[in-house]
């Protein structure tokens, strides 16, 4: 029934809607700015490195939440294991920071 209602809504909107296509309506729109130049613009490698670093530290948070929920059951062993995990990531962060990967020019 829900698939039928969805299909009916799509068909009715296609049949009853106005078709007023203008060049401005079909122009790509992003962030409130008119597109200027080619879409094949090259990005700096720093942009991608920063994106990967964001993902790595975001995934760190994904591992911290389940650990925090069962922290009392893990006791000292769980604390030491997470401390090692965070220290490895901290060493990586310091290395990346010293290499200048976090500098945005």
GROMACS elastic network, one bead per residue, 0.5 to 0.9 nm:
[ bonds ]
;  ai    aj funct       b0    kb
    1     4     6  0.50864   500
    1     5     6  0.62537   500
    1     6     6  0.86367   500
    2     5     6  0.50980   500
    2     6     6  0.61187   500
    2     7     6  0.85492   500
    3     6     6  0.50774   500
    3     7     6  0.61093   500
    3     8     6  0.85884   500
    4     7     6  0.50773   500
    4     8     6  0.61065   500
    4     9     6  0.86269   500
    5     8     6  0.50420   500
    5     9     6  0.61700   500
    5    10     6  0.86591   500
    6     9     6  0.52032   500
    6    10     6  0.63066   500
    6    11     6  0.87055   500
    7    10     6  0.51693   500
    7    11     6  0.61526   500
    7    12     6  0.85443   500
    8    11     6  0.51712   500
    8    12     6  0.59852   500
    8    13     6  0.84613   500
    9    12     6  0.52060   500
    9    13     6  0.60482   500
    9    14     6  0.85456   500
   10    13     6  0.52631   500
   10    14     6  0.62217   500
   10    15     6  0.87105   500
   11    14     6  0.51377   500
   11    15     6  0.62009   500
   11    16     6  0.86131   500
   12    15     6  0.50699   500
   12    16     6  0.58832   500
   12    17     6  0.81349   500
   13    16     6  0.53098   500
   13    17     6  0.55943   500
   14    17     6  0.57200   500
   14    18     6  0.86421   500
   15    18     6  0.85833   500
   20    25     6  0.88591   500
   21    24     6  0.83539   500
   21    25     6  0.64170   500
   21    26     6  0.72195   500
   22    25     6  0.52840   500
   22    26     6  0.66157   500
   22    27     6  0.88375   500
   23    26     6  0.53703   500
   23    27     6  0.62070   500
   24    27     6  0.52149   500
   24    28     6  0.85643   500
   25    28     6  0.81910   500
   26    29     6  0.88376   500
   27    34     6  0.85105   500
   27    35     6  0.83307   500
   28    34     6  0.77834   500
   28    35     6  0.68909   500
   29    32     6  0.66609   500
   29    33     6  0.68262   500
   29    34     6  0.64617   500
   29    35     6  0.70127   500
   30    33     6  0.59594   500
   30    34     6  0.73273   500
   30    35     6  0.75255   500
   31    34     6  0.85598   500
   33    36     6  0.86082   500
   35    38     6  0.82898   500
   35    39     6  0.83981   500
   36    39     6  0.85269   500
   37    40     6  0.86690   500
   37    41     6  0.81508   500
   38    41     6  0.60902   500
   39    42     6  0.89803   500
   43    46     6  0.82453   500
   43    47     6  0.67497   500
   43    48     6  0.81164   500
   44    47     6  0.55323   500
   44    48     6  0.73504   500
   45    48     6  0.53420   500
   45    49     6  0.62775   500
   45    50     6  0.86409   500
   46    50     6  0.59822   500
   46    51     6  0.84482   500
   46   101     6  0.65792   500
   46   102     6  0.81397   500
   46   103     6  0.85269   500
   46   104     6  0.77869   500
   47    50     6  0.52887   500
   47    51     6  0.62773   500
   47    52     6  0.88175   500
   47   104     6  0.84538   500
   48    52     6  0.61891   500
   48    53     6  0.85934   500
   49    52     6  0.51108   500
   49    53     6  0.61685   500
   49    54     6  0.85893   500
   49   101     6  0.71748   500
   49   102     6  0.86496   500
   50    53     6  0.50662   500
   50    54     6  0.61787   500
   50    55     6  0.87093   500
   50   101     6  0.70124   500
   50   102     6  0.66387   500
   51    54     6  0.51005   500
   51    55     6  0.63824   500
   51    56     6  0.88070   500
   52    55     6  0.50651   500
   52    56     6  0.62392   500
   52    57     6  0.87760   500
   53    56     6  0.50435   500
   53    57     6  0.62774   500
   53    58     6  0.83821   500
   53    93     6  0.86953   500
   53    96     6  0.89241   500
   53   102     6  0.89617   500
   54    57     6  0.53878   500
   54    58     6  0.59517   500
   54    59     6  0.85706   500
   55    59     6  0.60757   500
   55    60     6  0.85776   500
   56    59     6  0.52253   500
   56    60     6  0.63958   500
   56    89     6  0.88843   500
   57    61     6  0.66935   500
   57    62     6  0.89459   500
   57    89     6  0.80422   500
   58    61     6  0.53201   500
   58    62     6  0.67226   500
   59    63     6  0.65442   500
   59    64     6  0.87615   500
   60    63     6  0.52523   500
   60    64     6  0.63381   500
   60    85     6  0.88499   500
   60    86     6  0.81784   500
   60    89     6  0.82833   500
   61    65     6  0.63896   500
   62    65     6  0.57663   500
   62    66     6  0.74668   500
   63    66     6  0.61434   500
   63    67     6  0.65984   500
   63    68     6  0.89323   500
   64    67     6  0.51362   500
   64    68     6  0.60512   500
   64    69     6  0.87877   500
   64    82     6  0.80613   500
   65    68     6  0.51435   500
   65    69     6  0.64535   500
   66    69     6  0.51790   500
   66    70     6  0.66717   500
   66    71     6  0.84960   500
   67    70     6  0.55369   500
   67    71     6  0.57456   500
   67    74     6  0.84851   500
   67    78     6  0.79099   500
   67    79     6  0.89362   500
   67    82     6  0.79594   500
   68    72     6  0.83839   500
   69    72     6  0.80471   500
   70    73     6  0.54453   500
   70    74     6  0.65288   500
   71    74     6  0.53222   500
   71    75     6  0.64163   500
   71    78     6  0.69057   500
   71    79     6  0.74606   500
   72    75     6  0.54091   500
   72    76     6  0.88841   500
   72    78     6  0.87862   500
   73    78     6  0.83041   500
   74    77     6  0.61180   500
   74    79     6  0.72412   500
   75    78     6  0.56575   500
   75    79     6  0.64591   500
   75    80     6  0.89507   500
   76    79     6  0.50378   500
   76    80     6  0.61682   500
   76    81     6  0.85940   500
   77    80     6  0.52566   500
   77    81     6  0.61859   500
   77    82     6  0.86802   500
   78    81     6  0.50942   500
   78    82     6  0.61644   500
   78    83     6  0.84223   500
   79    82     6  0.52752   500
   79    83     6  0.60057   500
   79    84     6  0.86653   500
   80    84     6  0.61911   500
   80    85     6  0.86176   500
   81    84     6  0.52243   500
   81    85     6  0.63241   500
   81    86     6  0.87731   500
   82    86     6  0.60815   500
   82    87     6  0.84061   500
   83    86     6  0.51888   500
   83    87     6  0.60150   500
   83    88     6  0.85955   500
   84    87     6  0.50571   500
   84    88     6  0.61591   500
   84    89     6  0.86626   500
   85    88     6  0.53095   500
   85    89     6  0.64386   500
   85    90     6  0.86481   500
   86    89     6  0.50967   500
   86    90     6  0.59897   500
   86    91     6  0.86060   500
   87    91     6  0.60869   500
   87    92     6  0.85221   500
   88    91     6  0.51707   500
   88    92     6  0.63371   500
   88    93     6  0.86959   500
   89    93     6  0.61306   500
   89    94     6  0.86625   500
   90    94     6  0.61702   500
   90    95     6  0.85287   500
   91    94     6  0.51676   500
   91    95     6  0.61712   500
   91    96     6  0.86534   500
   92    95     6  0.50598   500
   92    96     6  0.61606   500
   92    97     6  0.84851   500
   93    96     6  0.51425   500
   93    97     6  0.59804   500
   93    98     6  0.85686   500
   94    98     6  0.61110   500
   94    99     6  0.85554   500
   95    98     6  0.52528   500
   95    99     6  0.62182   500
   95   100     6  0.87636   500
   96    99     6  0.50849   500
   96   100     6  0.63791   500
   96   101     6  0.56144   500
   96   102     6  0.70748   500
   97   100     6  0.52151   500
   97   101     6  0.60523   500
   97   102     6  0.58773   500
   97   103     6  0.81001   500
   98   101     6  0.77543   500
   98   102     6  0.87565   500
   99   102     6  0.82503   500
  100   103     6  0.54343   500
  100   104     6  0.87973   500
  101   104     6  0.79515   500
